[in-house]
Amino acid sequence: MSGEDELEEIRRRKLLELQQRLAEEQRRAQVQQQLELQKQAILRRILTPEARQRLTNIKMVRPEFAAQLELQLIQLAQQGRLPIPLSDQQLKAILAQLQAGKRDIKIRRI
């Protein structure tokens, strides 16, 4: 095998490896998108439009917190521990309980 043939074989293997990696990333993205669509469908079922809007507003400001809250709401609904549909007032009460657990940090200038 000449040097050119070896180089061509290496290029071919690298290209194949890159194509496989790209296909795997596309599959992962597709699965992630399907999970997100399922999560949104469940949230549409368990939240009133006003509560969903509040959750969307929270997601814009604190995306990580909103993602955790969505998962918790779905789990509570699946366990039957959440009134369905959950109204905006009930969601606000849940958020107030979550915030009550946090400590208030105040900075005073002396």
C-alpha positions in Angstrom: 0.0 0.0 0.0 1.5 3.3 -1.0 1.5 6.5 1.2 -1.3 8.0 -0.9 -3.5 4.9 -0.4 -2.9 5.0 3.4 -3.7 8.7 3.5 -6.9 8.1 1.5 -7.9 5.3 3.9 -7.3 7.5 6.9 -9.4 10.3 5.4 -12.2 7.8 4.6 -12.2 6.5 8.2 -12.2 10.0 9.6 -15.1 11.0 7.4 -17.0 7.9 8.3 -16.4 8.6 12.0 -17.5 12.2 11.6 -20.7 11.1 9.8 -21.5 8.6 12.6 -20.9 11.2 15.3 -23.2 13.7 13.4 -25.9 11.0 13.0 -25.7 10.2 16.8 -26.0 13.9 17.7 -29.0 14.3 15.4 -30.6 11.2 17.1 -30.0 12.7 20.5 -31.4 16.0 19.5 -34.5 14.3 18.1 -35.0 12.3 21.3 -34.5 15.5 23.4 -37.1 17.3 21.2 -39.6 14.5 21.6 -39.2 14.5 25.4 -39.7 18.3 25.4 -42.8 18.0 23.3 -44.2 15.3 25.7 -43.4 17.4 28.7 -45.1 20.4 27.2 -48.2 18.3 26.4 -48.4 17.1 30.0 -48.0 20.7 31.3 -50.8 21.8 29.0 -53.0 19.1 30.5 -52.2 19.9 34.2 -51.9 23.7 34.1 -54.5 26.4 33.3 -53.4 28.9 30.5 -52.6 31.5 33.2 -50.4 29.1 35.2 -48.6 28.1 31.9 -48.0 31.8 31.2 -46.5 32.3 34.6 -44.3 29.3 34.1 -43.2 30.6 30.8 -42.3 34.0 32.4 -40.3 32.2 35.1 -38.5 30.2 32.4 -37.4 33.5 30.7 -35.9 34.7 34.0 -34.7 31.5 35.6 -34.6 28.7 33.1 -32.9 26.1 35.4 -35.4 26.8 38.2 -38.3 26.6 35.7 -37.1 23.2 34.3 -36.9 21.8 37.9 -40.3 23.2 38.7 -41.8 21.6 35.5 -40.4 18.2 36.4 -41.7 18.5 40.0 -45.2 19.5 38.8 -45.3 16.6 36.4 -44.2 14.2 39.1 -46.7 15.5 41.6 -49.5 15.3 39.0 -48.5 11.7 38.1 -48.6 10.8 41.8 -52.1 12.4 42.2 -50.8 15.0 44.7 -51.7 18.0 42.5 -55.1 19.3 41.7 -55.7 19.2 37.9 -55.9 21.7 36.3 -53.6 23.7 38.5 -54.7 27.3 38.6 -52.4 30.3 38.6 -53.3 31.0 42.2 -52.3 27.5 43.2 -49.0 27.8 41.3 -48.3 31.1 43.0 -48.9 29.4 46.4 -46.5 26.6 45.4 -43.9 29.2 44.4 -44.4 31.0 47.6 -43.7 27.8 49.6 -40.6 27.2 47.5 -39.4 30.8 48.1 -40.1 30.5 51.9 -37.5 27.8 52.1 -34.8 30.2 50.8 -33.0 32.5 53.1 -33.2 36.2 52.5 -29.8 37.7 52.0 -29.6 41.4 52.7 -26.6 43.6 52.3 -26.4 46.6 54.5 -23.9 49.4 54.1 -22.3 50.7 57.3 
